């Protein structure tokens, strides 16, 4: 194990740490309040490992939902992961045994970090991606378990701390904006999402937004690929 | 309350469907050479998806009722300005989140 690479991965994932631990604690508390202790929290954070879905999962469990509706709900809430996979096909090629873990740990946040951070020189990229993914997962699991164990003891008001996730995406967006010349993909992402949010509402906009983004990018493919910032 | 076996079944279904969604794209394109169209998507999707995730985080903001999205607007603006200026991820996140939490308490 390369300690420098691990240090680099920890530094890269620090922005996710606060958000994951706090959101994880929130999940642990929610589960605890509904009568499910720390082992349930641990199992869900390790095997499901999907933030929003775990919150929805508590509702599914407490209402005793049918397995069909559990499957359909999961499909809807997590469909976005399909698109993360598409982006990572080339990057994760040849990762061997690491690939299974890399795929399982592909959350919104790990995806964002891996997209926006190049592996350090002289390092094995797949190892770097895996360290980032596992650090993120560790923060999340720690948060969920903490929430179950000490949740009821937290008395200070943490409302709004989940903004750290929003801030992380804004920063990655800004960083991509500053480092690329062609801003059309970023604008398509923003525009299509706002449009679908207005049409379909906050609960249902994500999937239509993804399709619209894919359609627009595909329609513009020639122009995007032929684009040159300067006439050279 | 349902019994433990039912709970385990629900968690297993959630885990399996989530894993399937994460694995499916890799299964489809495992052995073959990645088609140029997928390579194209891999190049151009991330910046679009980042824009989408920003909107996804802000989807619950209402402009018609108090506080009219003002805390979010100020905090996001602060993060952008601070980040363009200093390019320090941690600084931007901590300042943005702290000011958002304060804003919520003062004008929320």
Boltz contact constraints between the chains, C-beta under 6 A:
constraints:
  - contact:
      token1: [A, 14]
      token2: [B, 90]
      max_distance: 6.0
  - contact:
      token1: [A, 15]
      token2: [B, 89]
      max_distance: 6.0
  - contact:
      token1: [A, 15]
      token2: [B, 93]
      max_distance: 6.0
  - contact:
      token1: [A, 44]
      token2: [B, 11]
      max_distance: 6.0
  - contact:
      token1: [A, 47]
      token2: [B, 15]
      max_distance: 6.0
  - contact:
      token1: [A, 48]
      token2: [B, 14]
      max_distance: 6.0
  - contact:
      token1: [A, 48]
      token2: [B, 15]
      max_distance: 6.0
  - contact:
      token1: [A, 48]
      token2: [B, 18]
      max_distance: 6.0
  - contact:
      token1: [A, 50]
      token2: [B, 18]
      max_distance: 6.0
  - contact:
      token1: [A, 57]
      token2: [B, 14]
      max_distance: 6.0
  - contact:
      token1: [A, 60]
      token2: [B, 10]
      max_distance: 6.0
  - contact:
      token1: [A, 61]
      token2: [B, 7]
      max_distance: 6.0
  - contact:
      token1: [A, 61]
      token2: [B, 10]
      max_distance: 6.0
  - contact:
      token1: [A, 64]
      token2: [B, 2]
      max_distance: 6.0
  - contact:
      token1: [A, 67]
      token2: [B, 13]
      max_distance: 6.0
  - contact:
      token1: [A, 70]
      token2: [B, 10]
      max_distance: 6.0
  - contact:
      token1: [A, 70]
      token2: [B, 13]
      max_distance: 6.0
  - contact:
      token1: [A, 71]
      token2: [B, 13]
      max_distance: 6.0
  - contact:
      token1: [A, 71]
      token2: [B, 17]
      max_distance: 6.0
  - contact:
      token1: [A, 74]
      token2: [B, 14]
      max_distance: 6.0
  - contact:
      token1: [A, 74]
      token2: [B, 17]
      max_distance: 6.0
  - contact:
      token1: [A, 74]
      token2: [B, 18]
      max_distance: 6.0
  - contact:
      token1: [A, 75]
      token2: [B, 17]
      max_distance: 6.0
  - contact:
      token1: [A, 78]
      token2: [B, 18]
      max_distance: 6.0
  - contact:
      token1: [A, 78]
      token2: [B, 21]
      max_distance: 6.0
  - contact:
      token1: [A, 81]
      token2: [B, 21]
      max_distance: 6.0
  - contact:
      token1: [A, 81]
      token2: [B, 22]
      max_distance: 6.0
  - contact:
      token1: [A, 82]
      token2: [B, 21]
      max_distance: 6.0
  - contact:
      token1: [A, 85]
      token2: [B, 25]
      max_distance: 6.0
  - contact:
      token1: [A, 85]
      token2: [B, 26]
      max_distance: 6.0
  - contact:
      token1: [A, 86]
      token2: [B, 25]
      max_distance: 6.0
  - contact:
      token1: [A, 86]
      token2: [B, 41]
      max_distance: 6.0
  - contact:
      token1: [A, 87]
      token2: [B, 42]
      max_distance: 6.0
  - contact:
      token1: [A, 87]
      token2: [B, 45]
      max_distance: 6.0
  - contact:
      token1: [A, 87]
      token2: [B, 46]
      max_distance: 6.0
  - contact:
      token1: [A, 89]
      token2: [B, 25]
      max_distance: 6.0
  - contact:
      token1: [A, 89]
      token2: [B, 29]
      max_distance: 6.0
  - contact:
      token1: [A, 89]
      token2: [B, 34]
      max_distance: 6.0
  - contact:
      token1: [A, 90]
      token2: [B, 34]
      max_distance: 6.0
  - contact:
      token1: [A, 90]
      token2: [B, 42]
      max_distance: 6.0
  - contact:
      token1: [A, 103]
      token2: [B, 22]
      max_distance: 6.0
  - contact:
      token1: [A, 103]
      token2: [B, 23]
      max_distance: 6.0
  - contact:
      token1: [A, 103]
      token2: [B, 26]
      max_distance: 6.0
  - contact:
      token1: [A, 106]
      token2: [B, 22]
      max_distance: 6.0
  - contact:
      token1: [A, 115]
      token2: [B, 46]
      max_distance: 6.0
  - contact:
      token1: [A, 160]
      token2: [B, 100]
      max_distance: 6.0
  - contact:
      token1: [A, 160]
      token2: [B, 101]
      max_distance: 6.0
  - contact:
      token1: [A, 160]
      token2: [B, 104]
      max_distance: 6.0
  - contact:
      token1: [A, 163]
      token2: [B, 97]
      max_distance: 6.0
  - contact:
      token1: [A, 163]
      token2: [B, 100]
      max_distance: 6.0
  - contact:
      token1: [A, 164]
      token2: [B, 93]
      max_distance: 6.0
  - contact:
      token1: [A, 164]
      token2: [B, 97]
      max_distance: 6.0
  - contact:
      token1: [A, 165]
      token2: [B, 57]
      max_distance: 6.0
  - contact:
      token1: [A, 166]
      token2: [B, 57]
      max_distance: 6.0
  - contact:
      token1: [A, 167]
      token2: [B, 79]
      max_distance: 6.0
  - contact:
      token1: [A, 167]
      token2: [B, 93]
      max_distance: 6.0
  - contact:
      token1: [A, 167]
      token2: [B, 96]
      max_distance: 6.0
  - contact:
      token1: [A, 167]
      token2: [B, 97]
      max_distance: 6.0
  - contact:
      token1: [A, 169]
      token2: [B, 53]
      max_distance: 6.0
  - contact:
      token1: [A, 169]
      token2: [B, 54]
      max_distance: 6.0
  - contact:
      token1: [A, 169]
      token2: [B, 57]
      max_distance: 6.0
  - contact:
      token1: [A, 170]
      token2: [B, 54]
      max_distance: 6.0
  - contact:
      token1: [A, 170]
      token2: [B, 76]
      max_distance: 6.0
  - contact:
      token1: [A, 170]
      token2: [B, 79]
      max_distance: 6.0
  - contact:
      token1: [A, 171]
      token2: [B, 83]
      max_distance: 6.0
  - contact:
      token1: [A, 171]
      token2: [B, 89]
      max_distance: 6.0
  - contact:
      token1: [A, 171]
      token2: [B, 92]
      max_distance: 6.0
  - contact:
      token1: [A, 172]
      token2: [B, 50]
      max_distance: 6.0
  - contact:
      token1: [A, 173]
      token2: [B, 50]
      max_distance: 6.0
  - contact:
      token1: [A, 173]
      token2: [B, 54]
      max_distance: 6.0
  - contact:
      token1: [A, 174]
      token2: [B, 80]
      max_distance: 6.0
  - contact:
      token1: [A, 174]
      token2: [B, 83]
      max_distance: 6.0
  - contact:
      token1: [A, 176]
      token2: [B, 47]
      max_distance: 6.0
  - contact:
      token1: [A, 185]
      token2: [B, 44]
      max_distance: 6.0
  - contact:
      token1: [A, 185]
      token2: [B, 47]
      max_distance: 6.0
  - contact:
      token1: [A, 185]
      token2: [B, 48]
      max_distance: 6.0
  - contact:
      token1: [A, 186]
      token2: [B, 47]
      max_distance: 6.0
  - contact:
      token1: [A, 186]
      token2: [B, 51]
      max_distance: 6.0
  - contact:
      token1: [A, 188]
      token2: [B, 48]
      max_distance: 6.0
  - contact:
      token1: [A, 189]
      token2: [B, 48]
      max_distance: 6.0
  - contact:
      token1: [A, 189]
      token2: [B, 51]
      max_distance: 6.0
  - contact:
      token1: [A, 189]
      token2: [B, 52]
      max_distance: 6.0
  - contact:
      token1: [A, 190]
      token2: [B, 51]
      max_distance: 6.0
  - contact:
      token1: [A, 193]
      token2: [B, 52]
      max_distance: 6.0
  - contact:
      token1: [A, 193]
      token2: [B, 55]
      max_distance: 6.0
  - contact:
      token1: [A, 194]
      token2: [B, 55]
      max_distance: 6.0
  - contact:
      token1: [A, 197]
      token2: [B, 59]
      max_distance: 6.0
  - contact:
      token1: [A, 202]
      token2: [B, 59]
      max_distance: 6.0
  - contact:
      token1: [A, 202]
      token2: [B, 60]
      max_distance: 6.0
  - contact:
      token1: [A, 209]
      token2: [B, 52]
      max_distance: 6.0
  - contact:
      token1: [A, 213]
      token2: [B, 48]
      max_distance: 6.0
  - contact:
      token1: [A, 217]
      token2: [B, 44]
      max_distance: 6.0
  - contact:
      token1: [A, 221]
      token2: [B, 40]
      max_distance: 6.0
  - contact:
      token1: [A, 224]
      token2: [B, 44]
      max_distance: 6.0
